[in-house]
């Protein structure tokens, strides 16, 4: 799993690519989220458009990120969820937890609420 961070106004976009499978990825992602929150970044948009595989541990990474951000009063949303990942979210009942968007413009606009 590779993560690139960029800013779109006051929204932090986390561009994830590769496989989300746990292990060292979990620590890396959780550390990144904690650092962003410590820096006052509370609006997080996770772009999954380049993720080609996710397993149950990978879902746990996303849930942990979501929980950390929500507990800090922030927002954690998903962008470009593939059909495969979306079906996993549906089966696990997590689709109702994550706000998910198909395009950057509508995702960014959703943070203005």
C-alpha positions as CSV (number, residue, x, y, z in Angstrom):
1,X,0.0,0.0,0.0
2,X,1.3,3.4,-1.0
3,X,-0.2,6.6,0.3
4,X,0.3,10.1,-1.1
5,X,-1.1,13.1,0.7
6,X,-2.3,16.3,-0.9
7,X,-4.5,19.2,0.1
8,X,-7.6,20.4,-1.7
9,X,-8.4,23.6,0.2
10,X,-9.1,22.5,3.8
11,X,-9.6,18.8,2.8
12,X,-6.7,16.3,3.0
13,X,-6.8,13.8,0.2
14,X,-5.2,10.5,0.8
15,X,-4.4,8.8,-2.5
16,X,-4.0,5.1,-1.8
17,X,-2.6,2.7,-4.4
18,X,-1.8,-1.0,-4.4
19,X,-3.1,-3.5,-1.9
20,X,-4.6,-2.8,1.5
21,X,-3.8,-5.9,3.5
22,X,-2.8,-4.9,7.0
23,X,0.6,-5.7,8.6
24,X,3.0,-2.7,8.4
25,X,0.3,-0.9,6.3
26,X,-1.9,-0.6,9.3
27,X,0.7,1.1,11.5
28,X,1.7,3.4,8.6
29,X,-1.8,4.5,7.9
30,X,-2.8,4.9,11.5
31,X,0.4,6.9,12.2
32,X,-0.4,9.1,9.2
33,X,-4.0,9.7,10.4
34,X,-2.8,10.6,13.9
35,X,-0.2,13.0,12.6
36,X,-2.8,14.7,10.3
37,X,-5.2,15.1,13.3
38,X,-2.4,16.5,15.5
39,X,-1.7,19.0,12.7
40,X,-5.3,20.1,12.8
41,X,-6.4,18.3,9.6
42,X,-9.9,17.0,10.3
43,X,-11.4,16.6,6.8
44,X,-10.1,13.4,5.2
45,X,-11.0,12.1,1.7
46,X,-9.5,8.6,1.0
47,X,-9.2,8.0,-2.7
48,X,-9.4,4.2,-3.4
49,X,-9.3,4.5,-7.2
50,X,-5.9,2.8,-7.5
51,X,-6.5,0.1,-4.9
52,X,-6.5,-3.3,-6.6
53,X,-7.0,-5.5,-3.6
54,X,-8.4,-5.2,-0.1
55,X,-8.9,-7.9,2.5
56,X,-10.6,-8.0,5.9
57,X,-7.6,-6.6,7.6
58,X,-7.5,-3.8,5.0
59,X,-11.1,-3.0,5.9
60,X,-10.0,-2.8,9.5
61,X,-7.4,-0.2,8.5
62,X,-10.2,1.9,7.0
63,X,-12.4,1.4,10.0
64,X,-9.6,2.4,12.4
65,X,-9.0,5.5,10.3
66,X,-12.6,6.4,10.3
67,X,-13.0,5.9,14.0
68,X,-9.9,8.0,14.9
69,X,-11.1,10.9,12.7
70,X,-14.7,10.7,14.0
71,X,-13.5,10.5,17.6
72,X,-11.5,13.7,17.0
73,X,-14.6,15.5,15.6
74,X,-13.5,15.1,12.0
75,X,-14.9,13.7,8.7
76,X,-13.6,10.6,6.9
77,X,-15.0,9.9,3.4
78,X,-14.2,7.6,0.5
79,X,-13.7,8.4,-3.2
80,X,-13.6,6.2,-6.3
81,X,-14.6,3.0,-4.6
82,X,-14.4,0.2,-7.2
83,X,-17.4,-2.2,-7.7
84,X,-15.4,-5.0,-6.0
85,X,-14.7,-2.9,-2.9
86,X,-18.2,-1.5,-2.9
87,X,-19.6,-5.1,-2.9
88,X,-17.4,-6.0,0.1
89,X,-18.6,-2.9,1.9
90,X,-22.2,-3.9,1.2
91,X,-21.7,-7.5,2.4
92,X,-20.0,-6.4,5.6
93,X,-22.7,-3.7,6.2
94,X,-20.0,-1.0,6.1
95,X,-21.5,0.8,3.1
96,X,-23.8,2.6,5.5
97,X,-20.9,3.7,7.7
98,X,-18.7,5.4,5.0
99,X,-19.8,8.3,2.9
100,X,-18.6,7.4,-0.6
101,X,-18.3,9.6,-3.8
102,X,-17.6,8.8,-7.4
103,X,-16.0,12.2,-8.3
104,X,-13.7,14.6,-6.6
105,X,-15.9,17.6,-7.1
106,X,-19.0,16.2,-5.3
107,X,-16.8,14.7,-2.6
108,X,-15.1,18.0,-1.9
109,X,-18.5,19.8,-1.9
110,X,-19.8,17.4,0.7
111,X,-17.3,18.7,3.3
112,X,-18.9,22.2,3.1
113,X,-22.0,21.0,4.9
